Amino acid sequence: MKIKAIYADLGGVLIINKAREVGEKYEKSDGLTPKMTKNAFRFIQTAKRSDEELATYLNNKNIKIDVWKRFLADFYASESRNDSLIELLEKAKKKGKIIIFTTNNSSNVSFGIKKYGISHLADGIVNSSDLKIAKPDKKFWIAAFRQTKKLIPNIHPENVLVIDDSEKNCASAKDFGFNSFVYKNRGPDLLTGLFFFLHH
């Protein structure tokens, strides 16, 4: 097995955040439950939504738009660049591996990529809002692999490593035939687990 392509998740992996802490804060202060935020994110992640569409959705789900805006502001303020992992991926890229950003994100994904200076890493981007399909749906991986084959025509699923912070996403990637690594932001020790994949 030789890894030729790495699918790196954007939010939670390349750009780490304190989603849990922010979520707990708003659950206590405004009753914004994990299910509500998860479904709201899924709504904006699976298509390009207008402000009007989002406002209608939030209203139907009994989420005050000012609460949602404050939640998003705090969520994005908690983000930071994952320098340790980015350095590791830069070394992998120098060894000839291609890197695809695979993200369940809204259509403004390019803002975060530019803000954190990681555009040089990406050989491609697969975004759920463009596909109208979000991870862990198998169709997401089909689209990602189709894009990868344009860059490496002779690639096989076992040549792909998926790095994601969601166990469900990693499980669905593994079912597709990819290698997968569940990334949790627990310091540099965890990065040693990626060494095997990235150096073979």
Buried (B, 14 or more C-beta within 10 A) or exposed (E): EEBBBBBBBBBBBBBBBBBEEBBEBBBEEBEBEEEBBEEBBEBBBBBEBEEEEBEEBBEEEEBEEEBBEBBBEBBBEBBEBBEBBBEBBEEBBEEEBBBBBBBBBBBEBEEBBEEBEBEEBBBBBBBBBBBEBBBBBEEBBEBBBEBBEEEBEEBBBEBBBBBBBBEEBBBBBEEBEBBBBBBEBEEEEBBEEBEEBBEE
